Amino acid sequence: MNRSNGVFPLVIVCLSLLVSCSDKGADPDTDLMLMYQESEPGMEPYMTRVLVNKQFMRLDDGVDQSNFTLYDRKQNVIYTVSHENQTIMQVQSVNSKHKIERKLSLDAKKLDDASLPAIEGKQPIHYQLQVNDKTCADVYVIKGLHEEAMLAMAEFKRILASIHLSTINNTPADMQDECFLAHDVLSPSRSMQFGFPILEQGADGVSRLLVDYDRAYKAASDVFSLPPNYRLINMAGTAVDTEI
């Protein structure tokens, strides 16, 4: 992880604020709210919000009225809602006979690194996730934190991984590097194998930092609902002949 460009001190500040926030005890009628700062090369950092309960996971920009992605955990279906187009794209797991022929050796290196502050009395643990001796990602995790969210995220990523595998023959060869094949196709929940990631940074410069959370968040009653009368389509943009 590059700590020389001012990004790492910012991480310290954000996590220090996270440590100081009050963590109210949750009850069965509340949701878990996670707020992330996402960074990509050539773009200004932006915020994403994740709302999780036992039935749904919603991803958006923190505004209830904005476009959003809804994962129905019971039906194992992902819906992406566009208010501008009044469409809902439906994505489900795909059974594919495609195989990854390339040999991939996955390893993880635990580093002695106490540079980040403790959260809920637990020190983040730094791992480097490697594929064929190449470091693909640095992750800082806390064991036992937000386990329900980890389950939901793993389910969500497995659906996306099945789609990546089903379309692998159409994926440009220069995009099929070891990190993509390992983390996005074969082992999509790999970043969570040691605990809940509070900071992830890929070799491609993409990073995700947890800056806030609330176990007792009371989401509006309609945030886990799909808009009525929107056109339901599949990934190709073709109408889906089914009821939501």
C-alpha positions in Angstrom: 0.0 0.0 0.0 1.3 3.4 -1.0 1.5 5.6 2.1 3.5 8.4 0.6 0.8 10.3 -1.2 -1.3 11.5 1.8 -3.9 8.8 1.4 -2.8 6.8 4.4 -2.9 9.7 6.9 -6.5 10.3 5.7 -7.3 6.7 6.4 -6.0 7.2 10.0 -8.3 10.2 10.4 -11.3 8.5 9.0 -10.9 5.4 11.1 -10.2 7.5 14.2 -13.6 9.1 13.7 -15.2 5.7 13.2 -13.7 4.5 16.5 -15.1 7.5 18.3 -18.7 7.1 17.0 -21.2 5.7 19.3 -22.2 2.1 18.5 -25.8 1.7 19.7 -27.0 -1.8 20.3 -29.1 -3.1 17.5 -32.6 -4.5 17.8 -34.5 -6.9 15.3 -36.4 -4.0 13.8 -33.3 -2.0 12.7 -30.8 -2.3 9.9 -27.1 -2.2 9.7 -25.8 0.9 7.9 -22.3 1.0 6.4 -20.8 4.1 4.8 -17.7 3.8 2.6 -15.4 6.1 0.8 -14.5 4.7 -2.6 -11.5 5.8 -4.6 -10.5 5.0 -8.2 -7.6 6.3 -10.2 -8.4 9.5 -12.1 -11.6 10.2 -10.1 -12.6 12.2 -7.0 -13.4 9.9 -4.0 -17.1 9.3 -3.6 -19.3 7.9 -0.9 -21.4 4.7 -1.0 -23.9 3.4 1.5 -24.8 -0.2 2.2 -27.9 -1.1 4.2 -28.2 -4.7 5.3 -30.8 -6.9 7.1 -31.6 -10.6 6.9 -33.8 -10.2 3.8 -32.1 -7.4 1.8 -28.9 -5.5 1.0 -29.2 -2.1 -0.7 -26.3 -0.2 -2.2 -26.6 3.6 -3.0 -25.0 6.9 -2.7 -26.6 7.7 0.7 -29.7 9.3 -0.6 -33.0 7.3 -0.4 -34.3 8.8 -3.6 -31.3 8.0 -5.8 -30.6 5.1 -8.1 -29.8 2.0 -6.2 -29.0 -1.7 -6.3 -31.1 -4.0 -4.2 -30.1 -7.6 -3.4 -33.0 -9.9 -2.4 -31.3 -12.4 -0.2 -34.2 -14.8 0.0 -34.7 -14.9 -3.8 -31.0 -14.6 -4.6 -31.7 -11.9 -7.2 -30.0 -8.5 -7.7 -32.0 -5.5 -9.0 -30.5 -2.3 -10.3 -32.9 0.6 -10.4 -32.6 3.6 -12.8 -35.1 6.3 -12.0 -34.1 8.3 -15.1 -34.9 5.4 -17.4 -37.7 3.9 -15.2 -36.0 0.5 -15.5 -35.1 -2.3 -13.2 -32.3 -4.6 -14.4 -32.6 -8.1 -12.9 -29.5 -10.2 -12.4 -29.5 -13.8 -11.2 -26.8 -16.4 -10.7 -25.8 -18.2 -14.0 -24.9 -21.8 -14.3 -21.9 -22.0 -16.6 -19.8 -24.8 -18.0 -16.9 -22.5 -18.6 -13.7 -23.2 -16.8 -10.6 -21.2 -16.0 -7.8 -23.1 -17.5 -5.0 -20.9 -16.2 -3.2 -22.2 -13.1 -3.7 -19.9 -10.1 -2.0 -20.2 -6.8 -3.7 -18.2 -4.1 -1.8 -17.2 -0.9 -2.2 -14.6 1.9 0.6 -13.0 3.8 -0.2 -11.7 7.3 1.8 -8.6 8.1 2.9 -7.3 11.5 1.2 -3.9 11.2 -0.5 -1.9 14.0 -0.7 1.4 12.1 -4.5 1.6 12.1 -6.5 2.3 15.3 -8.5 -0.4 17.1 -12.3 -0.6 16.5 -14.5 -2.0 19.2 -11.3 -3.0 21.1 -10.0 -5.0 18.2 -6.9 -4.2 16.2 -7.2 -4.4 12.4 -5.1 -7.1 10.9 -3.3 -6.4 7.6 -3.1 -9.1 4.9 -1.7 -9.1 1.5 -3.7 -11.3 -0.9 -1.5 -12.9 -3.5 -2.0 -14.8 -6.7 0.9 -16.5 -8.4 3.2 -14.6 -6.0 1.7 -11.3 -7.2 0.1 -9.0 -4.6 -3.4 -8.3 -5.8 -4.8 -6.5 -2.7 -4.0 -5.2 0.7 -6.9 -5.7 3.2 -7.3 -4.6 6.8 -9.8 -6.8 8.6 -11.5 -7.2 12.0 -12.6 -10.7 12.9 -16.1 -10.9 14.3 -17.3 -7.5 13.0 -20.5 -7.2 11.0 -20.8 -10.9 10.2 -24.3 -10.6 8.8 -23.1 -8.0 6.3 -20.2 -10.3 5.3 -22.7 -13.1 4.5 -24.8 -10.8 2.4 -21.8 -9.4 0.5 -20.4 -12.9 -0.1 -23.8 -14.0 -1.6 -23.9 -10.8 -3.7 -20.4 -11.3 -5.0 -21.0 -15.0 -5.9 -23.8 -13.9 -8.2 -21.5 -11.4 -10.0 -18.8 -14.0 -10.1 -21.1 -16.5 -11.9 -21.9 -13.9 -14.5 -18.2 -13.1 -15.0 -17.5 -16.8 -15.6 -20.4 -17.2 -18.0 -19.1 -14.3 -20.1 -15.4 -15.1 -19.7 -15.0 -16.0 -23.4 -16.2 -12.4 -24.3 -13.9 -10.8 -21.8 -10.9 -9.1 -23.4 -7.7 -11.1 -22.8 -5.9 -8.0 -21.4 -8.5 -7.9 -18.6 -8.1 -11.5 -17.6 -5.2 -11.1 -15.3 -4.5 -13.3 -12.3 -6.1 -10.8 -9.9 -9.4 -10.5 -11.8 -9.7 -14.3 -12.4 -9.0 -15.1 -8.7 -10.9 -12.3 -7.0 -13.8 -11.7 -9.4 -14.4 -15.1 -10.8 -13.1 -18.0 -8.7 -12.9 -16.7 -5.2 -15.1 -13.6 -5.0 -15.3 -13.4 -1.2 -11.6 -13.8 -0.7 -11.1 -10.4 0.9 -13.5 -11.5 3.7 -11.9 -14.8 4.5 -10.1 -13.5 7.6 -12.7 -11.0 8.9 -14.6 -7.9 7.9 -12.6 -5.6 5.7 -12.5 -2.0 6.9 -9.9 -1.0 4.2 -9.3 -2.7 0.9 -6.8 -1.5 -1.7 -6.3 -3.3 -5.0 -3.1 -3.3 -7.1 -5.1 -1.3 -9.6 -5.4 1.6 -7.2 -9.0 1.1 -6.4 -9.7 1.4 -2.7 -12.6 1.1 -0.3 -12.6 2.5 3.2 -15.3 2.1 5.9 -15.8 5.5 7.4 -19.0 5.0 9.5 -21.5 2.4 10.6 -24.6 2.2 12.7 -26.1 -1.1 13.9 -29.4 0.6 15.0 -30.1 2.4 11.7 -33.8 2.8 11.0 -34.2 2.9 7.2 -37.3 4.3 5.6 -40.0 1.7 5.1 -39.7 1.8 1.3 -35.9 1.7 0.8 -36.0 -2.1 0.3 -38.9 -1.9 -2.2 -38.8 -1.7 -6.0 -40.6 1.1 -7.7 -43.9 0.1 -9.2 -44.5 0.3 -13.0 -40.9 0.3 -14.0 -39.8 -1.8 -16.9 -38.1 -5.0 -15.8 -35.1 -5.9 -18.0 -32.3 -8.4 -18.1 -28.6 -7.5 -18.6 -29.0 -7.4 -22.4 -31.8 -4.8 -22.0 -34.5 -7.2 -23.0 -37.8 -7.1 -21.1 -38.3 -9.8 -18.5 -41.7 -11.4 -18.7 -42.3 -11.9 -15.0 -43.8 -10.3 -11.9 -41.6 -8.7 -9.3 
